[in-house]
Amino acid sequence: MKEHVYTLASKDFQGRETGKEGNFKAADYIAGQLTAYGIPPISGDSDHFQEVSFTTFKWENIQLSVSGEAVEHLKEYIAIPQHFPVQTGPIGISSMVFLGYGIDDEAYSDYEGVDVRGKHLLVYAGEPRDLNDNFRLTGSDSISEWSYDPYYKIEAAKKAGAASLWIIENDFRQMVMYARRELLTGATLMETPEQLDTYLPLVSISPALGQKLAGKKVNKIIRLRDKITKTGKPQHTTIPVDLQLNAVHQIKSTPSVNVLGYIEGSDPDLKDEVVIVSAHFDHLGMRGNDIYFGADDNASGTSAVLEIAQAFAQAKANGQGPKRSVLCMLMTGEEKGLLGSQYYVEHPIFSLEQTVADVNIDMIGRVDEQHADSNYTYVIGADRLSTELHDINEAVNSKYTKLFLDYTFNMDSDPNRFYYRSDHYNFAKNNIPVIFYFSGVHADYHRPSDTPDKIMYEKAETIARLAFHTTWELANRDERIKVNVTGRN
Ligand SMILES: [Zn+2]
């Protein structure tokens, strides 16, 4: 494992950013290891690669002016290039419709009795409250999907035929923080840029810019909002504006690969069932002259999956191979938004119905602030679709590895949302049981200082052994594990 980590996280691999030379070098290294273990390419293919093509979007130019005065992107407004139709020239806007919260729900609709076809809409983020301070849509103090998922408002505006949607974000700074990652990566799995033209231009703006747009009508808008609260009836008004928006995309196609090592099962009745063991091998690459080595994230998990692949290949060579098939998958594009695993589940090589589970490993070589002792691993997701998977992991751990299993991040309420943040989630979404091994974040996380000398190799090895035993059990027990939990994936 140490050799793998020192190789993958060396200067030569330049941080393994998806689509860059170092990423291909890493893929070649991984495929070379699989070949050395005697694992052949998947039948019908000449290499170990599944080709994945990403499209990356950046702003070549993004400019907005209000009454001839330029306003600054990320200071007063945000537009995300990969969610914005490809424009061929600047758009000028001379009037907008203020439309409350931009909600179109059975319980309350801002679109009621107003034709907004071809209009530019200005709305508030969130949703209205009533006089008892409850949210109107839920009748309680919890928010509805209209508050937490912007997709609903975009869809409603599109359905009504609006020309663009401008959302006033109360917490604009936080919004910028969340959007920064998307802006930095800019990657999607889109096959053609024309697919962007199905989007509606969406611009999120600061409250200050909202005021500027409203101009003389600012008090009227505030009165209308209060009226919505008092009456529960939608309110709208037309605002004259003088806006110029120029949004020019820079679009690039970025090829990369997932690397697959397939060990066919030995039992003719069970070998069509596949257990996946996965880790992403990509990382952040370089910024300026700094190399983001990504030793823990995720050369550590990659090295574990390679060793597990070797163990299964060796068992098979000794005539003791697993009954079910095992697919070792080293994924690309994770740091761009779990894109390699998304590509795999959208273009599976083995049927997803026959996929028993995904055992995913991401960052297992360090100790976080919550633990004084290194003898632990976080276990995430194991009981969310199948209690049997959870039980198997507990049983093999108490028999072989005796790690402290920390379930803190498996709670539905985990504010870090780690369950949603690595490749296993794309399998869980498809109702495939997952187990995610992870040892937590640290000061070097997503920094150039995540280097191989800081990895605790014995700890990483123990977690790799636990992942191996769990995989072995999943691949060899008589009955395939059952999906017996609903509503938590
Ligand atoms: Zn990672």
Residues whose N, C-alpha, C, O or C-beta is under 5 A from the ligand:
A	BS01	ZN	D297 N298 D362
